[in-house]
């Protein structure tokens, strides 16, 4: 089973350096786990209604994590 994380983070100000989320990740405001994509989408929808997200100061990301047994990746 794939789990999902819904992440609410601050939008970083634009600068001239390259964007590297591993070296300088955006500040996370909230992280919520969900056991299905549908649940993650509902949570993300609620976050997207927040004023800071609508104003472009925060963003919402849905990330798939923790694939369970029986899942085989698709190769192209």
MIROTI-370926 format. One record per residue: residue number from 1; chain; x, y, z of N, C-alpha, C, O in turn. Coordinates in Angstrom, 2 decimals, decimal comma. Layout:
N
{resi=NUM&chain=A&n_x=X&n_y=Y&n_z=Z&ca_x=X&ca_y=Y&ca_z=Z&c_x=X&c_y=Y&c_z=Z&o_x=X&o_y=Y&o_z=Z}
...
//
This chain:
76
{resi=1&chain=A&n_x=0,84&n_y=-1,18&n_z=0,00&ca_x=0,00&ca_y=0,00&ca_z=0,00&c_x=0,89&c_y=1,25&c_z=0,00&o_x=1,86&o_y=1,33&o_z=0,75}
{resi=2&chain=A&n_x=0,54&n_y=2,18&n_z=-0,83&ca_x=1,26&ca_y=3,44&ca_z=-0,88&c_x=0,62&c_y=4,42&c_z=0,10&o_x=-0,60&o_y=4,58&o_z=0,12}
{resi=3&chain=A&n_x=1,44&n_y=5,05&n_z=0,89&ca_x=0,96&ca_y=6,11&ca_z=1,78&c_x=1,32&c_y=7,43&c_z=1,15&o_x=2,15&o_y=7,51&o_z=0,25}
{resi=4&chain=A&n_x=0,68&n_y=8,47&n_z=1,64&ca_x=0,89&ca_y=9,80&ca_z=1,09&c_x=1,15&c_y=10,79&c_z=2,21&o_x=0,60&o_y=10,66&o_z=3,31}
{resi=5&chain=A&n_x=1,97&n_y=11,77&n_z=1,92&ca_x=2,18&ca_y=12,90&ca_z=2,81&c_x=1,66&c_y=14,14&c_z=2,11&o_x=1,91&o_y=14,35&o_z=0,92}
{resi=6&chain=A&n_x=0,94&n_y=14,96&n_z=2,85&ca_x=0,50&ca_y=16,25&ca_z=2,35&c_x=1,32&c_y=17,28&c_z=3,11&o_x=1,26&o_y=17,35&o_z=4,34}
{resi=7&chain=A&n_x=2,08&n_y=18,09&n_z=2,38&ca_x=3,02&ca_y=19,03&ca_z=2,98&c_x=2,60&c_y=20,45&c_z=2,64&o_x=2,41&o_y=20,80&o_z=1,48}
{resi=8&chain=A&n_x=2,46&n_y=21,27&n_z=3,69&ca_x=2,20&ca_y=22,69&ca_z=3,53&c_x=3,51&c_y=23,39&c_z=3,86&o_x=4,01&o_y=23,27&o_z=4,98}
{resi=9&chain=A&n_x=4,08&n_y=24,13&n_z=2,90&ca_x=5,37&ca_y=24,76&ca_z=3,12&c_x=5,35&c_y=26,22&c_z=2,68&o_x=4,51&o_y=26,64&o_z=1,89}
{resi=10&chain=A&n_x=6,30&n_y=26,98&n_z=3,23&ca_x=6,46&ca_y=28,38&ca_z=2,82&c_x=7,11&c_y=28,42&c_z=1,44&o_x=7,95&o_y=27,58&o_z=1,12}
{resi=11&chain=A&n_x=6,72&n_y=29,40&n_z=0,63&ca_x=7,36&ca_y=29,61&ca_z=-0,66&c_x=8,60&c_y=30,46&c_z=-0,40&o_x=8,53&o_y=31,52&o_z=0,22}
{resi=12&chain=A&n_x=9,71&n_y=29,99&n_z=-0,88&ca_x=10,98&ca_y=30,69&ca_z=-0,70&c_x=11,05&c_y=31,89&c_z=-1,64&o_x=10,59&o_y=31,81&o_z=-2,78}
{resi=13&chain=A&n_x=11,61&n_y=33,00&n_z=-1,17&ca_x=11,77&ca_y=34,15&ca_z=-2,05&c_x=12,67&c_y=33,80&c_z=-3,25&o_x=13,57&o_y=32,97&o_z=-3,13}
{resi=14&chain=A&n_x=12,42&n_y=34,43&n_z=-4,36&ca_x=13,22&ca_y=34,19&ca_z=-5,57&c_x=14,62&c_y=34,73&c_z=-5,35&o_x=14,80&o_y=35,86&o_z=-4,89}
{resi=15&chain=A&n_x=15,61&n_y=33,92&n_z=-5,68&ca_x=16,99&ca_y=34,38&ca_z=-5,64&c_x=17,72&c_y=33,89&c_z=-6,89&o_x=17,14&o_y=33,17&o_z=-7,70}
{resi=16&chain=A&n_x=18,95&n_y=34,26&n_z=-7,05&ca_x=19,68&ca_y=33,92&ca_z=-8,27&c_x=20,33&c_y=32,54&c_z=-8,22&o_x=20,75&o_y=32,03&o_z=-9,25}
{resi=17&chain=A&n_x=20,42&n_y=31,93&n_z=-7,04&ca_x=21,04&ca_y=30,60&ca_z=-6,95&c_x=20,07&c_y=29,53&c_z=-7,47&o_x=18,87&o_y=29,76&o_z=-7,57}
{resi=18&chain=A&n_x=20,62&n_y=28,38&n_z=-7,79&ca_x=19,78&ca_y=27,29&ca_z=-8,26&c_x=18,98&c_y=26,72&c_z=-7,10&o_x=19,43&o_y=26,73&o_z=-5,96}
{resi=19&chain=A&n_x=17,82&n_y=26,24&n_z=-7,40&ca_x=16,94&ca_y=25,68&ca_z=-6,38&c_x=17,34&c_y=24,23&c_z=-6,11&o_x=17,39&o_y=23,42&o_z=-7,03}
{resi=20&chain=A&n_x=17,63&n_y=23,92&n_z=-4,86&ca_x=18,02&ca_y=22,57&ca_z=-4,48&c_x=17,28&c_y=22,22&c_z=-3,19&o_x=17,69&o_y=22,62&o_z=-2,11}
{resi=21&chain=A&n_x=16,20&n_y=21,46&n_z=-3,32&ca_x=15,37&ca_y=21,11&ca_z=-2,16&c_x=16,11&c_y=20,22&c_z=-1,16&o_x=15,74&o_y=20,20&o_z=0,01}
{resi=22&chain=A&n_x=17,12&n_y=19,51&n_z=-1,59&ca_x=17,88&ca_y=18,66&ca_z=-0,65&c_x=18,82&c_y=19,50&c_z=0,20&o_x=18,97&o_y=19,24&o_z=1,39}
{resi=23&chain=A&n_x=19,46&n_y=20,50&n_z=-0,41&ca_x=20,40&ca_y=21,34&ca_z=0,32&c_x=19,68&c_y=22,43&c_z=1,12&o_x=20,06&o_y=22,73&o_z=2,25}
{resi=24&chain=A&n_x=18,64&n_y=23,03&n_z=0,53&ca_x=17,91&ca_y=24,12&ca_z=1,19&c_x=16,40&c_y=23,93&c_z=1,00&o_x=15,79&o_y=24,62&o_z=0,19}
{resi=25&chain=A&n_x=15,81&n_y=23,00&n_z=1,74&ca_x=14,37&ca_y=22,77&ca_z=1,57&c_x=13,54&c_y=23,95&c_z=2,08&o_x=13,97&o_y=24,71&o_z=2,94}
{resi=26&chain=A&n_x=12,35&n_y=24,07&n_z=1,52&ca_x=11,42&ca_y=25,10&ca_z=2,00&c_x=10,98&c_y=24,74&c_z=3,42&o_x=10,92&o_y=23,56&o_z=3,78}
{resi=27&chain=A&n_x=10,70&n_y=25,75&n_z=4,20&ca_x=10,25&ca_y=25,53&ca_z=5,59&c_x=8,86&c_y=24,90&c_z=5,57&o_x=7,94&o_y=25,42&o_z=4,94}
{resi=28&chain=A&n_x=8,72&n_y=23,77&n_z=6,26&ca_x=7,44&ca_y=23,08&ca_z=6,34&c_x=6,61&c_y=23,66&c_z=7,48&o_x=7,09&o_y=23,82&o_z=8,60}
{resi=29&chain=A&n_x=5,37&n_y=23,95&n_z=7,18&ca_x=4,43&ca_y=24,45&ca_z=8,19&c_x=3,59&c_y=23,32&c_z=8,78&o_x=3,28&o_y=23,33&o_z=9,97}
{resi=30&chain=A&n_x=3,24&n_y=22,36&n_z=7,95&ca_x=2,38&ca_y=21,25&ca_z=8,39&c_x=2,66&c_y=20,05&c_z=7,51&o_x=2,85&o_y=20,19&o_z=6,30}
{resi=31&chain=A&n_x=2,69&n_y=18,87&n_z=8,11&ca_x=2,83&ca_y=17,62&ca_z=7,36&c_x=1,77&c_y=16,67&c_z=7,91&o_x=1,70&o_y=16,42&o_z=9,11}
{resi=32&chain=A&n_x=0,94&n_y=16,15&n_z=6,99&ca_x=-0,15&ca_y=15,25&ca_z=7,39&c_x=-0,04&c_y=13,97&c_z=6,58&o_x=0,15&o_y=14,02&o_z=5,36}
{resi=33&chain=A&n_x=-0,15&n_y=12,81&n_z=7,23&ca_x=-0,13&ca_y=11,52&ca_z=6,54&c_x=-1,53&c_y=11,11&c_z=6,14&o_x=-2,51&o_y=11,41&o_z=6,83}
{resi=34&chain=A&n_x=-1,62&n_y=10,41&n_z=5,01&ca_x=-2,91&ca_y=9,88&ca_z=4,53&c_x=-2,67&c_y=8,48&c_z=3,97&o_x=-1,61&o_y=8,20&o_z=3,41}
{resi=35&chain=A&n_x=-3,65&n_y=7,60&n_z=4,14&ca_x=-3,48&ca_y=6,22&ca_z=3,69&c_x=-3,99&c_y=5,99&c_z=2,28&o_x=-3,80&o_y=4,90&o_z=1,74}
{resi=36&chain=A&n_x=-4,62&n_y=6,98&n_z=1,66&ca_x=-5,09&ca_y=6,83&ca_z=0,28&c_x=-4,92&c_y=8,14&c_z=-0,47&o_x=-4,82&o_y=9,21&o_z=0,13}
{resi=37&chain=A&n_x=-4,88&n_y=8,05&n_z=-1,79&ca_x=-4,75&ca_y=9,25&ca_z=-2,61&c_x=-5,97&c_y=10,16&c_z=-2,44&o_x=-5,86&o_y=11,38&o_z=-2,42}
{resi=38&chain=A&n_x=-7,14&n_y=9,54&n_z=-2,33&ca_x=-8,36&ca_y=10,32&ca_z=-2,16&c_x=-8,32&c_y=11,14&c_z=-0,87&o_x=-8,69&o_y=12,32&o_z=-0,86}
{resi=39&chain=A&n_x=-7,87&n_y=10,52&n_z=0,21&ca_x=-7,76&ca_y=11,25&ca_z=1,49&c_x=-6,72&c_y=12,37&c_z=1,38&o_x=-6,95&o_y=13,47&o_z=1,88}
{resi=40&chain=A&n_x=-5,59&n_y=12,08&n_z=0,73&ca_x=-4,55&ca_y=13,10&ca_z=0,56&c_x=-5,09&c_y=14,27&c_z=-0,27&o_x=-4,79&o_y=15,42&o_z=0,04}
{resi=41&chain=A&n_x=-5,86&n_y=13,99&n_z=-1,31&ca_x=-6,43&ca_y=15,05&ca_z=-2,13&c_x=-7,42&c_y=15,91&c_z=-1,35&o_x=-7,49&o_y=17,12&o_z=-1,57}
{resi=42&chain=A&n_x=-8,18&n_y=15,30&n_z=-0,46&ca_x=-9,13&ca_y=16,08&ca_z=0,37&c_x=-8,38&c_y=17,00&c_z=1,33&o_x=-8,75&o_y=18,15&o_z=1,51}
{resi=43&chain=A&n_x=-7,32&n_y=16,48&n_z=1,94&ca_x=-6,51&ca_y=17,29&ca_z=2,85&c_x=-5,84&c_y=18,43&c_z=2,07&o_x=-5,84&o_y=19,58&o_z=2,53}
{resi=44&chain=A&n_x=-5,28&n_y=18,11&n_z=0,91&ca_x=-4,64&ca_y=19,13&ca_z=0,08&c_x=-5,64&c_y=20,21&c_z=-0,32&o_x=-5,30&o_y=21,39&o_z=-0,35}
{resi=45&chain=A&n_x=-6,86&n_y=19,81&n_z=-0,64&ca_x=-7,89&ca_y=20,78&ca_z=-1,01&c_x=-8,20&c_y=21,74&c_z=0,13&o_x=-8,41&o_y=22,93&o_z=-0,09}
{resi=46&chain=A&n_x=-8,22&n_y=21,22&n_z=1,35&ca_x=-8,46&ca_y=22,08&ca_z=2,51&c_x=-7,30&c_y=23,06&c_z=2,70&o_x=-7,52&o_y=24,24&o_z=3,00}
{resi=47&chain=A&n_x=-6,06&n_y=22,57&n_z=2,53&ca_x=-4,91&ca_y=23,46&ca_z=2,63&c_x=-4,94&c_y=24,54&c_z=1,54&o_x=-4,58&o_y=25,69&o_z=1,79}
{resi=48&chain=A&n_x=-5,37&n_y=24,16&n_z=0,33&ca_x=-5,39&ca_y=25,11&ca_z=-0,77&c_x=-6,39&c_y=26,25&c_z=-0,56&o_x=-6,31&o_y=27,29&o_z=-1,22}
{resi=49&chain=A&n_x=-7,33&n_y=26,05&n_z=0,34&ca_x=-8,30&ca_y=27,11&ca_z=0,64&c_x=-7,75&c_y=28,15&c_z=1,61&o_x=-8,37&o_y=29,20&o_z=1,81}
{resi=50&chain=A&n_x=-6,58&n_y=27,88&n_z=2,21&ca_x=-6,00&ca_y=28,83&ca_z=3,16&c_x=-5,55&c_y=30,10&c_z=2,45&o_x=-5,09&o_y=30,07&o_z=1,31}
{resi=51&chain=A&n_x=-5,69&n_y=31,22&n_z=3,13&ca_x=-5,34&ca_y=32,51&ca_z=2,56&c_x=-3,90&c_y=32,62&c_z=2,12&o_x=-3,62&o_y=33,21&o_z=1,07}
{resi=52&chain=A&n_x=-2,96&n_y=32,07&n_z=2,90&ca_x=-1,54&ca_y=32,16&ca_z=2,55&c_x=-1,21&c_y=31,36&c_z=1,29&o_x=-0,32&o_y=31,73&o_z=0,53}
{resi=53&chain=A&n_x=-1,92&n_y=30,26&n_z=1,07&ca_x=-1,73&ca_y=29,47&ca_z=-0,14&c_x=-2,33&c_y=30,24&c_z=-1,32&o_x=-1,70&o_y=30,36&o_z=-2,37}
{resi=54&chain=A&n_x=-3,52&n_y=30,74&n_z=-1,14&ca_x=-4,17&ca_y=31,50&ca_z=-2,22&c_x=-3,40&c_y=32,75&c_z=-2,60&o_x=-3,45&o_y=33,19&o_z=-3,75}
{resi=55&chain=A&n_x=-2,68&n_y=33,34&n_z=-1,63&ca_x=-1,88&ca_y=34,54&ca_z=-1,89&c_x=-0,51&c_y=34,20&c_z=-2,49&o_x=0,24&o_y=35,10&o_z=-2,86}
{resi=56&chain=A&n_x=-0,17&n_y=32,90&n_z=-2,58&ca_x=1,10&ca_y=32,50&ca_z=-3,16&c_x=2,27&c_y=32,51&c_z=-2,20&o_x=3,42&o_y=32,43&o_z=-2,63}
{resi=57&chain=A&n_x=2,00&n_y=32,61&n_z=-0,91&ca_x=3,08&ca_y=32,62&ca_z=0,08&c_x=3,40&c_y=31,23&c_z=0,63&o_x=4,47&o_y=31,01&o_z=1,19}
{resi=58&chain=A&n_x=2,46&n_y=30,31&n_z=0,47&ca_x=2,67&ca_y=28,91&ca_z=0,87&c_x=2,23&c_y=28,03&c_z=-0,28&o_x=1,45&o_y=28,45&o_z=-1,13}
{resi=59&chain=A&n_x=2,74&n_y=26,79&n_z=-0,29&ca_x=2,33&ca_y=25,83&ca_z=-1,32&c_x=1,99&c_y=24,49&c_z=-0,68&o_x=2,38&o_y=24,20&o_z=0,45}
{resi=60&chain=A&n_x=1,24&n_y=23,70&n_z=-1,42&ca_x=0,81&ca_y=22,38&ca_z=-0,96&c_x=1,40&c_y=21,33&c_z=-1,91&o_x=1,35&o_y=21,48&o_z=-3,13}
{resi=61&chain=A&n_x=1,96&n_y=20,28&n_z=-1,32&ca_x=2,52&ca_y=19,18&ca_z=-2,11&c_x=1,94&c_y=17,87&c_z=-1,59&o_x=1,77&o_y=17,70&o_z=-0,39}
{resi=62&chain=A&n_x=1,63&n_y=16,96&n_z=-2,51&ca_x=1,20&ca_y=15,60&ca_z=-2,15&c_x=2,31&c_y=14,68&c_z=-2,63&o_x=2,65&o_y=14,65&o_z=-3,81}
{resi=63&chain=A&n_x=2,87&n_y=13,91&n_z=-1,69&ca_x=4,02&ca_y=13,06&ca_z=-1,99&c_x=3,68&c_y=11,61&c_z=-1,65&o_x=3,22&o_y=11,32&o_z=-0,55}
{resi=64&chain=A&n_x=3,90&n_y=10,71&n_z=-2,60&ca_x=3,69&ca_y=9,27&ca_z=-2,37&c_x=4,92&c_y=8,70&c_z=-1,69&o_x=6,04&o_y=8,93&o_z=-2,14}
{resi=65&chain=A&n_x=4,73&n_y=7,97&n_z=-0,60&ca_x=5,84&ca_y=7,35&ca_z=0,14&c_x=5,47&c_y=5,94&c_z=0,55&o_x=4,29&o_y=5,58&o_z=0,57}
{resi=66&chain=A&n_x=6,46&n_y=5,13&n_z=0,88&ca_x=6,24&ca_y=3,83&ca_z=1,50&c_x=5,42&c_y=2,85&c_z=0,71&o_x=4,38&o_y=2,38&o_z=1,18}
{resi=67&chain=A&n_x=5,86&n_y=2,54&n_z=-0,49&ca_x=5,13&ca_y=1,53&ca_z=-1,27&c_x=5,29&c_y=0,18&c_z=-0,59&o_x=6,38&o_y=-0,19&o_z=-0,15}
{resi=68&chain=A&n_x=4,20&n_y=-0,54&n_z=-0,50&ca_x=4,22&ca_y=-1,83&ca_z=0,19&c_x=4,59&c_y=-2,98&c_z=-0,73&o_x=4,95&o_y=-2,78&o_z=-1,89}
{resi=69&chain=A&n_x=4,49&n_y=-4,18&n_z=-0,20&ca_x=4,82&ca_y=-5,37&ca_z=-0,96&c_x=3,87&c_y=-5,54&c_z=-2,14&o_x=2,72&o_y=-5,09&o_z=-2,12}
{resi=70&chain=A&n_x=4,38&n_y=-6,18&n_z=-3,14&ca_x=3,54&ca_y=-6,46&ca_z=-4,30&c_x=3,56&c_y=-5,34&c_z=-5,32&o_x=3,04&o_y=-5,51&o_z=-6,42}
{resi=71&chain=A&n_x=4,15&n_y=-4,21&n_z=-4,98&ca_x=4,22&ca_y=-3,11&ca_z=-5,94&c_x=5,48&c_y=-3,28&c_z=-6,77&o_x=6,58&o_y=-3,41&o_z=-6,23}
{resi=72&chain=A&n_x=5,31&n_y=-3,26&n_z=-8,06&ca_x=6,47&ca_y=-3,35&ca_z=-8,94&c_x=6,53&c_y=-2,06&c_z=-9,74&o_x=5,55&o_y=-1,66&o_z=-10,36}
{resi=73&chain=A&n_x=7,68&n_y=-1,40&n_z=-9,73&ca_x=7,78&ca_y=-0,15&ca_z=-10,48&c_x=7,64&c_y=-0,38&c_z=-11,97&o_x=8,01&o_y=-1,44&o_z=-12,48}
{resi=74&chain=A&n_x=7,10&n_y=0,59&n_z=-12,66&ca_x=6,95&ca_y=0,53&ca_z=-14,11&c_x=8,24&c_y=1,05&c_z=-14,74&o_x=8,74&o_y=2,11&o_z=-14,36}
{resi=75&chain=A&n_x=8,77&n_y=0,32&n_z=-15,68&ca_x=9,97&ca_y=0,75&ca_z=-16,38&c_x=9,59&c_y=1,10&c_z=-17,81&o_x=8,73&o_y=0,46&o_z=-18,42}
{resi=76&chain=A&n_x=10,24&n_y=2,15&n_z=-18,33&ca_x=9,95&ca_y=2,51&ca_z=-19,72&c_x=11,04&c_y=2,07&c_z=-20,65&o_x=10,95&o_y=2,29&o_z=-21,86}
//
